[in-house]
Amino acid sequence: MPERRLEHANPAGPDAIVRAGLCIGCGSCVAQGRLDAHRVDMALDRYGELRPRGSPAWLREGPAPFARTCPFSPVAANESQLADDLFADTAHADGEVGRFRAAYVGHVAEPGFRERGSSGGMVSWTAGELLRTGAVDAVAHVAPADGERLFRYRLSRTPDELAAGAKSRYYPVEMSEVLETIRREPGRYAVVGVPCFVKAVQLLRREDPVMRERIVATLGLFCGHMKSTRLIESFALQMAVPMAEVRGVDFRLKNAQRPANWYTAHFELRDGRTVQRDWFHLAEGDWGSGFFQNEACNFCDDVVSETADIAFGDAWVEPYTSDGRGTNVVIVRSARMQAMVARAIDEGRLALAPVDAAFVARTQAAGLRHRREGLAYRLSWQRARAGSVRPVKRVQADTGIAWQRKLVYRTRAAISTWSRRLFAVSRAARAPWLYLGWARAALTLYHALAYSRGKLGAWFARIARTAGST
Ligand SMILES: Cc1cc2nc3c(=O)[nH]c(=O)nc-3n(C[C@H](O)[C@H](O)[C@H](O)COP(=O)(O)OP(=O)(O)OC[C@H]3O[C@@H](n4cnc5c(N)ncnc54)[C@H](O)[C@@H]3O)c2cc1C
């Protein structure tokens, strides 16, 4: 990918990043602010997304190194620059998969992990192995919580605590509290996160020698995009369950008898009952359609956690997609992780087979298309909002794609934007039918565009040309 352009770069504070639609809500700026004794925190906004909260003066300026530590800041080091410094001696460097020593497909062979995990259980195993061998004292990861937010980052110090946090949480979370604790309490820590969160950690480690010394391992998740709290609220509505009754959520109930990509949402209720529904019977059930996607994800170009010591995803290719037990793809970037994984394969504790970059990229074909071709197109229509920050990415703006693809990206972006807005309106008006009616119609349109071939595609292309859309 070409080098970053620095024109339009504007090293502004948190408020400008939020207004530009570039805040992912990671909490890095708030952690730094609190350490400087500012009264700041992360709070859910009206769209069910996490945003920094503080005095107008602090939000304008942020912590001193904000421009270099916010993962969406246009002047912060990008993923390639970070990875070049962190993993300079890797054998492989790939435009889609990043720098790496080895890549694998498979699952944990040791009992318990695969069954409990969303995929092959590799994230929980790796984090547990770091704890078991004394390489780290605690792991920052996401677990169920009580209160307004159903999931939060926490520090787990025992295998049991870690195990209780297994599974993917498509829900807004933030790291301010765990980062603050890591800065205050000496020890060695690992952090699990989606790509932009791991990038935030690496940017912080660059800036702050204490964080550099204490965060000794980063475990990255592959990422399609982040969802708001409204995903669960809408699922609850469609299952006729009041949100106040929901005690716990499993986004991907495991069922070895069915394909791994047939997601089932499973809710535990306060009265002990459970309800569940397959994602494809829910209005937002097609991940690619972009419902409740955080705006910042429109401007991300890292699918596979390029700055993490080790990164994990689902093997979304056959025969693994059809295997309901779950299968990981794993990218190993650091020498220490490589030694740990190789030893465990030899000992028969991990059932992993080596694969190449092309295989890994194939498992994430849709995500990579959206973050390369799609991002290039989105950048072409993104205009700097008045007084705000313009994204600077490793991908350059480009409109040279087929009309049907343009329509797919336009529709996805519209679904992201309007799902947030319409849900807010229908929630305030206590009129769920308003949002749900629109959502079902929008999904039908998206499916017609994204999956149609031949005549229908040509028909949409003709409409687009007539409308002069780019
Ligand atoms: C928002 C999101 C989007 C994703 N998109 C993709 C994708 O497009 N393609 C793909 O192949 N994989 C994606 N994944 C990763 C995938 O869902 C699995 O998490 C991954 O394959 C690991 O499975 P596992 O069985 O090894 O992990 P498990 O053993 O189940 O452990 C998961 C670990 O991740 C932690 N965790 C869960 N949610 C979060 C979170 N939101 N932030 C930080 N830590 C968390 C848990 O606390 C636990 O420690 C995504 C994950 C998330 C959270």
The ligand as an SDF file (V2000), in Angstrom:
LIG
                    3D

 53 58  0  0  0  0  0  0  0  0999 V2000
  -16.3150   -6.9280   16.9990 C   0  0  0  0  0  0  0  0  0  0  0  0
  -15.6860   -8.1920   16.4440 C   0  0  0  0  0  0  0  0  0  0  0  0
  -15.6420   -8.3850   15.0710 C   0  0  0  0  0  0  0  0  0  0  0  0
  -15.0390   -9.5410   14.5450 C   0  0  0  0  0  0  0  0  0  0  0  0
  -14.9790   -9.6950   13.1840 N   0  0  0  0  0  0  0  0  0  0  0  0
  -14.3640  -10.7900   12.6630 C   0  0  0  0  0  0  0  0  0  0  0  0
  -14.2520  -10.9730   11.2530 C   0  0  0  0  0  0  0  0  0  0  0  0
  -14.6910  -10.1260   10.4590 O   0  0  0  0  0  0  0  0  0  0  0  0
  -13.6300  -12.0940   10.7930 N   0  0  0  0  0  0  0  0  0  0  0  0
  -13.1400  -13.0420   11.6410 C   0  0  0  0  0  0  0  0  0  0  0  0
  -12.6110  -14.0510   11.1760 O   0  0  0  0  0  0  0  0  0  0  0  0
  -13.2120  -12.8900   12.9880 N   0  0  0  0  0  0  0  0  0  0  0  0
  -13.7960  -11.7870   13.5100 C   0  0  0  0  0  0  0  0  0  0  0  0
  -13.8560  -11.6230   14.8700 N   0  0  0  0  0  0  0  0  0  0  0  0
  -13.1420  -12.5810   15.7250 C   0  0  0  0  0  0  0  0  0  0  0  0
  -13.9390  -13.8300   15.9820 C   0  0  0  0  0  0  0  0  0  0  0  0
  -15.2690  -13.4820   16.3140 O   0  0  0  0  0  0  0  0  0  0  0  0
  -13.3700  -14.6220   17.1730 C   0  0  0  0  0  0  0  0  0  0  0  0
  -13.2890  -13.7520   18.2830 O   0  0  0  0  0  0  0  0  0  0  0  0
  -12.0150  -15.1300   16.9670 C   0  0  0  0  0  0  0  0  0  0  0  0
  -12.0310  -16.0040   15.8950 O   0  0  0  0  0  0  0  0  0  0  0  0
  -11.4920  -15.8270   18.2220 C   0  0  0  0  0  0  0  0  0  0  0  0
  -12.2410  -16.9460   18.5300 O   0  0  0  0  0  0  0  0  0  0  0  0
  -11.7560  -17.9190   19.6790 P   0  0  0  0  0  0  0  0  0  0  0  0
  -12.6770  -19.0720   19.7790 O   0  0  0  0  0  0  0  0  0  0  0  0
  -10.3070  -18.2050   19.4450 O   0  0  0  0  0  0  0  0  0  0  0  0
  -11.8450  -16.9770   20.9640 O   0  0  0  0  0  0  0  0  0  0  0  0
  -12.4460  -17.2750   22.4150 P   0  0  0  0  0  0  0  0  0  0  0  0
  -11.6910  -18.3750   23.0360 O   0  0  0  0  0  0  0  0  0  0  0  0
  -13.9180  -17.3330   22.3380 O   0  0  0  0  0  0  0  0  0  0  0  0
  -12.0070  -15.9450   23.1810 O   0  0  0  0  0  0  0  0  0  0  0  0
  -12.3990  -14.6840   22.7670 C   0  0  0  0  0  0  0  0  0  0  0  0
  -11.5930  -13.6940   23.5610 C   0  0  0  0  0  0  0  0  0  0  0  0
  -11.7760  -12.4000   23.0090 O   0  0  0  0  0  0  0  0  0  0  0  0
  -12.2400  -11.5190   24.0140 C   0  0  0  0  0  0  0  0  0  0  0  0
  -13.1920  -10.6100   23.3850 N   0  0  0  0  0  0  0  0  0  0  0  0
  -14.4420  -10.8960   22.9610 C   0  0  0  0  0  0  0  0  0  0  0  0
  -14.9920   -9.8140   22.4220 N   0  0  0  0  0  0  0  0  0  0  0  0
  -14.0800   -8.8350   22.4930 C   0  0  0  0  0  0  0  0  0  0  0  0
  -14.0700   -7.4760   22.1030 C   0  0  0  0  0  0  0  0  0  0  0  0
  -15.1310   -6.8920   21.5290 N   0  0  0  0  0  0  0  0  0  0  0  0
  -12.9600   -6.7500   22.3170 N   0  0  0  0  0  0  0  0  0  0  0  0
  -11.8840   -7.3240   22.9050 C   0  0  0  0  0  0  0  0  0  0  0  0
  -11.8320   -8.6030   23.3080 N   0  0  0  0  0  0  0  0  0  0  0  0
  -12.9280   -9.3400   23.1050 C   0  0  0  0  0  0  0  0  0  0  0  0
  -12.8780  -12.3820   25.0660 C   0  0  0  0  0  0  0  0  0  0  0  0
  -12.8430  -11.7520   26.3110 O   0  0  0  0  0  0  0  0  0  0  0  0
  -11.9930  -13.6200   25.0240 C   0  0  0  0  0  0  0  0  0  0  0  0
  -10.8620  -13.4390   25.8050 O   0  0  0  0  0  0  0  0  0  0  0  0
  -14.4740  -10.4980   15.4180 C   0  0  0  0  0  0  0  0  0  0  0  0
  -14.5460  -10.3130   16.8050 C   0  0  0  0  0  0  0  0  0  0  0  0
  -15.1350   -9.1630   17.3190 C   0  0  0  0  0  0  0  0  0  0  0  0
  -15.1750   -8.9720   18.8270 C   0  0  0  0  0  0  0  0  0  0  0  0
  1  2  1  0
  2  3  1  0
  2 52  2  0
  3  4  2  0
  4  5  1  0
  4 50  1  0
  5  6  2  0
  6  7  1  0
  6 13  1  0
  7  8  2  0
  7  9  1  0
  9 10  1  0
 10 11  2  0
 10 12  1  0
 12 13  2  0
 13 14  1  0
 14 15  1  0
 14 50  1  0
 15 16  1  0
 16 17  1  0
 16 18  1  0
 18 19  1  0
 18 20  1  0
 20 21  1  0
 20 22  1  0
 22 23  1  0
 23 24  1  0
 24 25  2  0
 24 26  1  0
 24 27  1  0
 27 28  1  0
 28 29  2  0
 28 30  1  0
 28 31  1  0
 31 32  1  0
 32 33  1  0
 33 34  1  0
 33 48  1  0
 34 35  1  0
 35 36  1  0
 35 46  1  0
 36 37  1  0
 36 45  1  0
 37 38  2  0
 38 39  1  0
 39 40  1  0
 39 45  2  0
 40 41  1  0
 40 42  2  0
 42 43  1  0
 43 44  2  0
 44 45  1  0
 46 47  1  0
 46 48  1  0
 48 49  1  0
 50 51  2  0
 51 52  1  0
 52 53  1  0
M  END
$$$$
